[in-house]
Amino acid sequence: MVVREGLFESKPIRVMVVDGDSENRRLVGSVLDTDAEVVVAGIHEGGGRAVEALRREPVDILFLDVALEGLDGFEVLREAGSTCAGAVVFMTARQEYALRAFEARALDYVLKPLFLERFVQVLDRAKEHVRRGRIQHLVRQLAGLVETLPGPYQAPRYLERLVIREVGRVTLLSVDDVDWMAAEDNYVQVHTGAKSHLVRQPLRDLEARLDPARFVRIHRSTVINLQRVQELRPLLHGEYQVILRDRTTLKLSRGYRERLDTLLARG
């Protein structure tokens, strides 16, 4: 059975019962059969069969008797593995097993003889535990998906520092300190104030890693930091002079005329 909740389609909650007492198996089975939210993945009398089934396919909720033929309840958990069930509820007539049950990370512990009202309460708690786990899993999945999306969902990870390799040392230069860059074959001359640094990388590759809201190409061989622009002066044939704050003068070529709008919009 599939339950629809709003725009989401939730899977039924798979429940397994492992109990050596036939009367308890009947009682628990009758409650589960009337619950539209669950599907019975199996009702077992012995621990060995339960381990085999859990190894084949884990369940969401496992109601587990402690006293079983062959393997006891704790051995079933050990043999089936820690991921065999999303929630484990122990059922036993012996109260002294309570501490050991919680040490085994059981969600709850039910004493026999079972009372219907108590069992239904525990079942409801176990189902809520499963629902919360599914929601958390969905949130993690969505978070992972958002990390892969471009555009407004996530700001792309642009380059924040340049690695400047010089003889005898490596310098990390913040892109905020860059005034402008000029292509020199397969190198880029990075200008910062009165200094310049050579980066062994084509300008087109470096530009692709820079934030376009901060760095704009104005010529086939020139990229500028928009924060450094102070003045624009028109030239002939649709070209412009771009004057930086330190009075460096660069040319905005006609082929990059559309970049003028960007410059003015961010000025």
C-alpha positions as CSV (number, residue, x, y, z in Angstrom):
1,M,0.0,0.0,0.0
2,V,1.2,3.5,-0.8
3,V,0.2,6.6,1.2
4,R,0.1,10.0,-0.4
5,E,1.0,13.0,1.7
6,G,0.7,16.2,-0.1
7,L,3.1,16.2,-3.1
8,F,5.1,13.4,-1.6
9,E,4.6,9.7,-2.0
10,S,5.6,7.8,1.1
11,K,6.6,4.2,1.1
12,P,4.7,1.8,3.5
13,I,6.5,1.1,6.8
14,R,7.9,-2.4,6.7
15,V,7.5,-4.3,10.0
16,M,8.9,-7.7,11.0
17,V,7.8,-9.7,14.1
18,V,10.1,-12.3,15.7
19,D,8.4,-14.0,18.7
20,G,8.5,-17.5,20.1
21,D,5.0,-17.1,21.6
22,S,2.2,-18.0,19.1
23,E,-0.4,-16.0,21.0
24,N,1.8,-12.9,20.9
25,R,2.4,-13.4,17.2
26,R,-1.3,-13.6,16.6
27,L,-2.0,-10.4,18.6
28,V,0.7,-8.4,17.0
29,G,-0.2,-9.6,13.6
30,S,-3.8,-8.7,14.0
31,V,-2.9,-5.1,15.0
32,L,-0.5,-4.7,12.0
33,D,-3.0,-6.1,9.6
34,T,-5.5,-3.3,10.5
35,D,-2.8,-0.5,10.1
36,A,-3.0,1.0,6.6
37,E,0.4,2.6,7.1
38,V,2.4,-0.6,7.5
39,V,3.1,-3.8,5.6
40,V,4.1,-7.0,7.3
41,A,7.5,-8.0,6.0
42,G,7.4,-11.3,8.0
43,I,6.4,-13.0,11.2
44,H,8.9,-15.5,12.5
45,E,9.0,-17.9,15.4
46,G,12.8,-18.6,15.4
47,G,15.8,-16.3,15.3
48,G,17.6,-18.2,12.5
49,R,14.9,-17.5,9.9
50,A,14.7,-13.9,11.0
51,V,18.4,-13.3,10.5
52,E,18.2,-14.8,7.0
53,A,15.2,-12.5,6.1
54,L,16.8,-9.4,7.6
55,R,20.1,-10.0,5.7
56,R,18.1,-10.2,2.5
57,E,16.2,-7.0,3.1
58,P,16.2,-4.7,6.2
59,V,13.0,-3.5,7.7
60,D,11.8,-0.2,9.2
61,I,10.5,-1.7,12.5
62,L,11.5,-4.9,14.1
63,F,9.5,-6.3,17.1
64,L,11.9,-8.8,18.6
65,D,11.4,-11.3,21.4
66,V,14.4,-12.0,23.6
67,A,13.7,-15.6,24.3
68,L,13.8,-17.5,21.0
69,E,14.8,-21.0,19.9
70,G,18.3,-21.2,18.6
71,L,19.4,-17.5,18.6
72,D,18.1,-15.2,21.2
73,G,17.0,-11.6,20.3
74,F,20.3,-10.0,21.0
75,E,22.1,-12.6,18.9
76,V,19.6,-12.0,16.1
77,L,20.6,-8.3,16.1
78,R,24.3,-9.2,16.2
79,E,24.0,-11.7,13.3
80,A,21.7,-9.6,11.2
81,G,23.8,-6.4,11.5
82,S,23.3,-3.0,13.0
83,T,21.5,-1.7,9.9
84,C,18.9,-4.5,9.7
85,A,16.1,-2.3,11.2
86,G,15.4,1.4,11.5
87,A,13.8,0.9,14.9
88,V,14.0,-2.2,17.2
89,V,11.5,-2.9,20.0
90,F,12.2,-5.8,22.3
91,M,9.4,-7.9,23.8
92,T,10.1,-10.1,26.8
93,A,8.5,-11.4,30.0
94,R,11.7,-10.7,31.9
95,Q,12.2,-7.1,33.1
96,E,15.9,-7.6,33.8
97,Y,16.6,-7.5,30.0
98,A,15.5,-3.9,29.9
99,L,19.0,-2.4,30.4
100,R,20.6,-4.7,27.9
101,A,17.9,-3.9,25.4
102,F,18.6,-0.2,25.6
103,E,22.3,-0.9,25.5
104,A,21.6,-2.5,22.1
105,R,20.0,0.8,21.1
106,A,16.5,-0.4,21.1
107,L,13.8,2.3,20.6
108,D,11.6,0.7,23.2
109,Y,11.0,-2.3,25.4
110,V,7.6,-4.0,25.9
111,L,6.9,-6.4,28.8
112,K,4.8,-9.5,28.3
113,P,2.0,-10.3,28.6
114,L,1.3,-7.8,25.9
115,F,-1.5,-5.3,26.5
116,L,-3.1,-4.1,23.3
117,E,-3.1,-0.4,24.3
118,R,0.6,-0.4,25.3
119,F,1.5,-2.2,22.1
120,V,-0.4,0.3,19.9
121,Q,1.4,3.2,21.7
122,V,4.8,1.6,21.0
123,L,3.9,1.0,17.4
124,D,2.9,4.6,17.0
125,R,6.1,5.8,18.5
126,A,8.1,3.5,16.2
127,K,6.3,4.7,13.1
128,E,7.0,8.3,14.1
129,H,10.6,7.5,14.5
130,V,10.7,6.0,11.0
131,R,8.9,9.1,9.6
132,R,11.4,11.4,11.2
133,G,14.3,9.3,9.8
134,R,12.8,9.5,6.3
135,I,12.4,13.2,6.5
136,Q,16.0,13.7,7.6
137,H,17.1,11.5,4.8
138,L,15.1,13.5,2.3
139,V,16.5,16.7,3.7
140,R,20.1,15.4,3.2
141,Q,19.3,14.3,-0.3
142,L,17.8,17.7,-1.2
143,A,20.8,19.4,0.4
144,G,23.1,17.3,-1.8
145,L,21.0,18.1,-4.8
146,V,21.1,21.9,-4.2
147,E,24.9,21.8,-4.0
148,T,25.0,20.6,-7.6
149,L,22.6,23.2,-9.0
150,P,23.8,26.4,-10.6
151,G,22.0,29.8,-10.5
152,P,20.1,31.2,-7.6
153,Y,20.0,27.9,-5.7
154,Q,23.7,28.1,-4.8
155,A,26.4,30.6,-5.4
156,P,29.1,29.0,-7.6
157,R,32.4,28.5,-5.9
158,Y,34.6,31.2,-7.6
159,L,38.3,31.5,-7.1
160,E,39.2,33.5,-4.0
161,R,43.0,33.2,-4.1
162,L,45.7,32.9,-6.8
163,V,48.7,30.7,-6.3
164,I,51.8,32.7,-7.3
165,R,54.9,30.4,-7.8
166,E,58.2,32.2,-7.8
167,V,61.7,31.1,-7.4
168,G,62.1,29.8,-3.9
169,R,58.6,30.5,-2.7
170,V,54.8,30.2,-3.3
171,T,52.6,33.2,-2.6
172,L,48.8,33.1,-2.0
173,L,47.3,36.3,-3.5
174,S,43.7,37.3,-2.7
175,V,41.7,38.1,-5.9
176,D,40.4,41.2,-4.0
177,D,43.9,42.6,-4.3
178,V,44.0,42.3,-8.1
179,D,43.6,45.4,-10.2
180,W,43.8,43.9,-13.7
181,M,45.2,41.0,-15.7
182,A,46.9,40.8,-19.1
183,A,47.4,37.7,-21.3
184,E,50.9,36.8,-22.3
185,D,50.7,33.6,-24.4
186,N,50.0,30.8,-21.9
187,Y,50.6,33.1,-18.9
188,V,48.7,35.9,-17.2
189,Q,50.4,39.0,-15.9
190,V,48.5,39.8,-12.7
191,H,48.8,43.5,-11.6
192,T,48.3,44.5,-8.0
193,G,49.2,48.2,-7.4
194,A,52.8,48.8,-8.3
195,K,53.6,45.0,-8.4
196,S,52.9,42.3,-11.0
197,H,53.0,38.6,-10.8
198,L,53.1,35.9,-13.5
199,V,50.6,33.0,-13.4
200,R,51.2,30.1,-15.6
201,Q,47.6,29.7,-17.0
202,P,45.8,30.9,-20.1
203,L,43.7,34.0,-19.4
204,R,40.5,32.3,-20.7
205,D,40.9,29.5,-18.1
206,L,41.6,31.9,-15.3
207,E,38.7,34.2,-16.2
208,A,36.3,31.2,-16.1
209,R,37.1,30.7,-12.5
210,L,36.6,34.3,-11.5
211,D,33.3,35.8,-10.3
212,P,31.8,37.6,-13.3
213,A,30.2,40.1,-10.9
214,R,33.7,41.2,-9.9
215,F,35.9,40.6,-13.0
216,V,35.1,41.6,-16.6
217,R,37.0,41.1,-19.8
218,I,37.3,44.4,-21.8
219,H,39.8,43.2,-24.4
220,R,40.8,39.9,-25.8
221,S,43.9,40.1,-23.6
222,T,42.6,42.2,-20.6
223,V,40.4,41.4,-17.6
224,I,39.8,44.1,-15.0
225,N,38.5,44.2,-11.4
226,L,35.3,46.3,-11.6
227,Q,36.0,47.7,-8.1
228,R,39.1,49.4,-9.5
229,V,37.3,51.3,-12.3
230,Q,37.2,55.1,-11.7
231,E,36.4,56.6,-15.1
232,L,35.3,55.8,-18.7
233,R,36.3,58.0,-21.7
234,P,34.8,57.4,-25.2
235,L,37.2,57.0,-28.1
236,L,36.5,56.6,-31.8
237,H,34.7,53.6,-33.4
238,G,32.8,52.7,-30.2
239,E,35.9,52.1,-28.1
240,Y,36.5,53.4,-24.6
241,Q,39.4,54.2,-22.3
242,V,39.0,52.5,-18.9
243,I,40.8,54.4,-16.2
244,L,41.5,52.7,-13.0
245,R,41.9,54.3,-9.6
246,D,45.7,54.2,-9.8
247,R,45.4,56.0,-13.2
248,T,46.3,52.9,-15.2
249,T,44.6,53.4,-18.6
250,L,43.3,50.4,-20.5
251,K,41.2,50.0,-23.7
252,L,37.7,48.7,-23.9
253,S,37.6,47.3,-27.5
254,R,34.5,47.5,-29.7
255,G,34.2,43.7,-29.6
256,Y,33.6,43.9,-25.9
257,R,31.2,46.9,-26.1
258,E,28.4,45.0,-24.4
259,R,30.7,44.9,-21.3
260,L,30.2,48.7,-21.1
261,D,26.7,48.2,-19.8
262,T,28.0,45.9,-17.1
263,L,30.6,48.5,-16.1
264,L,28.0,51.3,-15.9
265,A,25.5,49.1,-14.1
266,R,28.0,48.2,-11.4
267,G,29.6,51.6,-11.1
